[in-house]
Amino acid sequence: MADVAVIVPTLRRPESLERALRSLFTQTGVADRVSAIVVVDNDPVGSAAATVEALLPRSPWPLTYVHAPRPGVATARNAGLAATDAPLIAFLDDDEAASPGWLAALLKARETTGADAVFGPITGQAPDAAAWLKPWLERFFGREGPDRTQLIDYPFGCGNSLMVRATALPGPAPFDAGTDQAGGEDDALFAALAARGGRFGWAADARVEEFAPAHRATLNYALARAFAYGQGPSQTAAAAKDWPGVARWMVIGAGQTAIWGMASAALTLIASPKRAEMYDRTARGVGKLFWMKGFEPRFYGAREVARLDRAAA
């Protein structure tokens, strides 16, 4: 029974997109389960169409191209959902490459745990990073969890995930388009799922590699992302009008900023490579304090298109 669609949002990464798609074409143990691979091109000029067309003959399943010209990560995910009626939805980002047993492992974990949303491990790759930053950046772009498949108490991001559409992705546009520029579209989605009593699972064998492009394999970019991750708990509490929760997260953030900030200063004085980890923790603490609108970094959507335009000029 073909009951799962894989959605791959993309924005001007032809080589990376090809790598991601080729990794999907070699999936094992799911020949009768995949209804479609849906590529959502989030470039206003539709630059991914040529890549998808060239790979059509190689795909073992229907390969669907969707053009979502308004740049934004939530808009892209919603457009992918609109292109399929599959009851199970897997997400693979265009900078990821799935191991051959990836999708089978996600499906097995969902069946074993009964979870509404299942996540898998990610091995970060930052080949262009400075030597002293490389180990930390590869951990930063990676993801680890329990060493066995099981239910977990918390969600991860959408990249490398499988969701039950009826419970985890309700309505025609479950991702908030208000997050198009800053990201974090999955935070609100999973907070709402948890509030409804939804369950999260971990698929220990569903591993993918994530390749950080050169412009992201930098300290500045990663710390901006860390700041945004830190904002997440405070913003989620604020969206629920849980003001005591906001206050609690801000207190936690103040403590983290003070403790890890001092550690960062000490390690910077001796030029320790471990200072990157302390910078990360400090940035997450600061994010919990400055969670309000106006402080959100912009990583996606129009800003990313503008950056790509400048790079191509």
C-alpha positions as CSV (number, residue, x, y, z in Angstrom):
1,M,0.0,0.0,0.0
2,A,1.5,3.3,-1.1
3,D,0.8,5.4,1.9
4,V,3.8,7.7,2.4
5,A,5.0,10.8,0.5
6,V,8.5,12.3,0.9
7,I,8.6,16.1,0.7
8,V,11.9,17.9,-0.2
9,P,11.7,21.7,0.0
10,T,14.6,23.4,-1.9
11,L,16.0,26.8,-2.7
12,R,18.7,27.2,-5.4
13,R,20.8,24.2,-4.3
14,P,20.9,22.1,-7.5
15,E,23.9,19.9,-6.6
16,S,22.6,19.4,-3.1
17,L,19.1,18.7,-4.3
18,E,20.4,16.1,-6.7
19,R,22.3,14.4,-3.9
20,A,19.2,14.3,-1.7
21,L,17.0,12.9,-4.5
22,R,19.5,10.2,-5.5
23,S,19.7,9.1,-1.8
24,L,15.9,8.7,-1.9
25,F,16.0,6.7,-5.2
26,T,18.1,4.0,-3.4
27,Q,15.8,3.5,-0.4
28,T,15.4,-0.2,0.5
29,G,12.4,-2.1,1.9
30,V,9.8,0.5,0.9
31,A,9.1,-0.2,-2.8
32,D,5.3,-0.6,-2.2
33,R,5.0,2.2,0.4
34,V,6.0,5.4,-1.4
35,S,3.3,7.2,-3.3
36,A,5.4,10.1,-4.4
37,I,8.5,12.2,-3.9
38,V,7.5,15.9,-3.9
39,V,10.1,18.5,-4.6
40,V,9.0,22.0,-3.6
41,D,10.9,24.7,-5.5
42,N,10.9,27.8,-3.3
43,D,12.8,29.9,-5.8
44,P,10.7,32.7,-7.4
45,V,12.3,31.8,-10.8
46,G,11.7,28.1,-10.5
47,S,15.4,27.1,-10.8
48,A,15.0,23.5,-9.5
49,A,12.7,22.4,-12.4
50,A,15.7,21.4,-14.6
51,T,17.2,19.2,-11.9
52,V,13.9,17.5,-11.3
53,E,13.2,16.9,-15.0
54,A,16.7,15.5,-15.5
55,L,16.2,13.0,-12.6
56,L,12.7,11.9,-13.6
57,P,13.8,8.8,-15.5
58,R,15.9,7.6,-12.4
59,S,13.1,7.8,-9.8
60,P,11.5,4.5,-8.9
61,W,8.4,6.4,-7.8
62,P,6.4,9.4,-9.1
63,L,8.6,12.5,-8.8
64,T,6.4,15.6,-8.4
65,Y,7.6,19.1,-9.0
66,V,5.8,21.9,-7.2
67,H,6.7,25.6,-7.6
68,A,6.1,27.7,-4.5
69,P,7.3,31.1,-5.7
70,R,6.8,33.0,-2.4
71,P,10.1,32.4,-0.5
72,G,9.6,31.0,2.9
73,V,10.2,27.7,4.7
74,A,6.6,27.3,6.1
75,T,5.1,28.2,2.7
76,A,7.2,25.6,1.0
77,R,6.2,22.8,3.4
78,N,2.5,23.7,3.1
79,A,2.8,23.6,-0.7
80,G,4.3,20.2,-0.5
81,L,1.5,18.9,1.6
82,A,-1.1,20.4,-0.8
83,A,0.4,18.3,-3.6
84,T,-0.2,14.9,-2.0
85,D,-3.0,13.2,-0.1
86,A,-0.7,10.6,1.5
87,P,-1.6,9.8,5.1
88,L,2.1,9.6,6.1
89,I,4.5,12.5,5.3
90,A,8.3,12.3,5.5
91,F,10.5,15.4,5.3
92,L,14.0,15.4,4.0
93,D,15.8,18.8,3.6
94,D,17.7,19.5,0.4
95,D,21.0,19.7,2.2
96,E,20.5,16.1,3.6
97,A,21.3,12.7,2.1
98,A,19.4,9.7,3.5
99,S,21.0,6.3,4.3
100,P,19.5,3.5,2.2
101,G,17.4,2.2,5.1
102,W,16.2,5.7,6.2
103,L,12.6,5.6,5.3
104,A,12.1,2.0,6.3
105,A,13.5,2.8,9.7
106,L,11.2,5.7,10.1
107,L,8.1,3.7,9.2
108,K,9.1,0.8,11.5
109,A,9.7,3.2,14.4
110,R,6.2,4.8,13.8
111,E,4.6,1.3,13.8
112,T,6.6,0.2,16.9
113,T,6.0,3.4,19.0
114,G,2.6,4.5,17.7
115,A,4.0,8.1,17.7
116,D,2.4,10.9,15.7
117,A,5.8,12.3,14.7
118,V,9.1,10.3,14.5
119,F,12.6,11.8,14.1
120,G,16.0,10.3,13.3
121,P,19.7,11.0,13.8
122,I,21.7,13.4,11.7
123,T,25.4,13.3,11.0
124,G,26.6,16.9,10.4
125,Q,29.2,17.6,7.7
126,A,31.0,20.9,7.4
127,P,33.8,20.3,4.9
128,D,34.5,24.0,4.3
129,A,34.7,25.0,8.0
130,A,37.8,26.3,9.7
131,A,39.8,23.5,11.4
132,W,39.1,24.7,15.0
133,L,35.4,25.1,14.3
134,K,34.8,21.9,12.3
135,P,34.2,19.5,15.2
136,W,31.7,21.8,16.9
137,L,30.0,22.8,13.7
138,E,29.5,19.2,12.7
139,R,27.9,18.5,16.1
140,F,25.8,21.7,15.7
141,F,24.4,20.7,12.4
142,G,24.0,17.1,13.6
143,R,21.4,15.5,15.8
144,E,21.7,12.6,18.2
145,G,19.2,10.9,20.5
146,P,18.6,7.6,22.2
147,D,20.6,4.5,21.0
148,R,17.4,2.6,20.4
149,T,14.0,3.2,18.8
150,Q,11.5,4.4,21.4
151,L,9.1,7.1,22.5
152,I,10.7,10.4,23.5
153,D,9.4,13.4,25.5
154,Y,10.4,16.1,23.1
155,P,10.4,16.9,19.4
156,F,13.2,17.7,17.0
157,G,13.1,19.7,13.7
158,C,11.2,18.7,10.6
159,G,14.3,17.7,8.7
160,N,14.5,13.8,8.9
161,S,11.1,13.2,10.2
162,L,7.9,11.2,9.5
163,M,4.5,12.4,10.6
164,V,1.0,11.1,10.7
165,R,-0.9,13.6,8.6
166,A,-4.2,13.3,10.4
167,T,-2.8,14.1,13.9
168,A,0.5,15.9,13.4
169,L,-0.4,18.0,10.3
170,P,-4.0,19.1,10.7
171,G,-5.7,21.4,8.2
172,P,-4.6,22.5,4.7
173,A,-1.7,24.7,5.9
174,P,-0.4,23.5,9.3
175,F,2.8,25.4,9.1
176,D,2.6,29.1,10.2
177,A,3.6,31.3,7.3
178,G,4.5,34.0,9.8
179,T,7.7,32.0,10.4
180,D,8.7,32.1,6.7
181,Q,11.7,34.4,7.2
182,A,13.1,33.3,10.6
183,G,12.2,29.6,10.6
184,G,11.0,27.8,13.7
185,E,7.8,26.7,11.8
186,D,8.0,23.4,13.5
187,D,8.2,24.7,17.1
188,A,4.6,25.9,17.1
189,L,3.4,22.8,15.2
190,F,4.9,20.4,17.7
191,A,3.9,22.5,20.7
192,A,0.3,22.3,19.5
193,L,0.6,18.6,18.9
194,A,1.9,18.0,22.4
195,A,-1.0,20.1,23.8
196,R,-3.4,17.7,22.0
197,G,-1.7,14.7,23.6
198,G,0.4,13.8,20.6
199,R,3.4,11.5,21.0
200,F,6.9,11.8,19.6
201,G,9.2,8.9,18.6
202,W,12.8,8.3,17.8
203,A,14.0,6.1,15.0
204,A,17.6,5.2,16.0
205,D,18.5,3.7,12.5
206,A,16.9,6.4,10.4
207,R,20.2,8.3,9.8
208,V,20.9,11.1,7.3
209,E,23.9,13.3,6.6
210,E,23.5,17.0,6.6
211,F,26.0,19.1,4.6
212,A,26.5,22.6,5.7
213,P,27.3,24.9,2.7
214,A,30.3,27.2,3.0
215,H,28.2,30.3,3.9
216,R,26.6,28.4,6.8
217,A,29.8,26.7,8.1
218,T,30.9,29.8,10.0
219,L,30.8,30.9,13.6
220,N,28.6,33.9,12.9
221,Y,25.9,31.9,11.1
222,A,25.8,29.1,13.7
223,L,25.6,31.5,16.6
224,A,22.7,33.4,15.0
225,R,21.0,30.0,14.6
226,A,21.8,29.2,18.3
227,F,20.3,32.5,19.3
228,A,17.1,31.6,17.3
229,Y,17.0,28.2,18.9
230,G,17.2,29.9,22.3
231,Q,14.3,32.1,21.4
232,G,12.1,29.1,20.7
233,P,10.9,28.1,24.3
234,S,10.2,31.7,25.2
235,Q,8.3,32.4,22.0
236,T,6.3,29.2,22.3
237,A,5.2,30.1,25.8
238,A,4.4,33.7,24.7
239,A,2.3,32.3,21.8
240,A,0.3,30.3,24.3
241,K,0.0,33.4,26.6
242,D,1.8,31.4,29.2
243,W,3.4,34.5,30.8
244,P,4.7,32.6,33.9
245,G,6.3,30.3,31.4
246,V,7.9,33.2,29.6
247,A,9.2,34.5,32.8
248,R,10.7,31.2,33.8
249,W,12.5,30.8,30.4
250,M,13.8,34.3,30.7
251,V,15.2,33.6,34.2
252,I,16.8,30.4,32.8
253,G,18.2,32.4,29.9
254,A,19.7,35.0,32.3
255,G,21.5,32.3,34.2
256,Q,22.8,30.6,31.1
257,T,24.0,34.0,29.7
258,A,25.9,34.8,32.9
259,I,27.5,31.3,33.4
260,W,28.3,30.5,29.9
261,G,29.3,34.0,29.0
262,M,32.0,33.9,31.7
263,A,33.2,30.5,30.5
264,S,33.3,31.9,26.9
265,A,35.5,34.8,28.0
266,A,37.9,32.5,29.9
267,L,38.3,30.1,27.0
268,T,38.7,32.9,24.5
269,L,41.6,34.3,26.5
270,I,43.5,31.0,26.0
271,A,42.2,30.5,22.4
272,S,40.7,27.1,23.3
273,P,38.7,25.4,20.5
274,K,36.1,24.5,23.2
275,R,35.1,28.2,23.3
276,A,32.8,27.6,20.3
277,E,30.6,25.4,22.5
278,M,30.5,28.1,25.2
279,Y,29.6,30.7,22.6
280,D,26.7,28.4,21.5
281,R,25.3,28.0,25.0
282,T,25.6,31.7,25.7
283,A,23.8,32.6,22.5
284,R,20.9,30.3,23.4
285,G,20.7,31.9,26.8
286,V,20.6,35.4,25.2
287,G,17.9,34.2,22.9
288,K,15.6,33.2,25.8
289,L,15.9,36.8,27.1
290,F,15.4,38.6,23.7
291,W,12.6,36.5,22.3
292,M,10.4,39.5,21.2
293,K,9.5,40.5,17.7
294,G,12.2,42.6,16.1
295,F,15.0,40.4,17.5
296,E,14.4,37.3,15.2
297,P,17.3,36.6,12.9
298,R,16.4,36.1,9.3
299,F,17.7,32.9,7.6
300,Y,15.1,32.0,5.0
301,G,12.7,33.4,2.5
302,A,13.4,36.8,0.9
303,R,16.7,37.3,2.7
304,E,18.1,34.0,1.5
305,V,17.0,34.8,-2.1
306,A,18.6,38.2,-1.8
307,R,21.9,36.6,-0.6
308,L,21.9,34.2,-3.5
309,D,21.3,37.0,-5.9
310,R,24.3,38.9,-4.5
311,A,26.4,35.8,-4.7
312,A,25.5,35.3,-8.3
313,A,26.1,38.9,-9.4
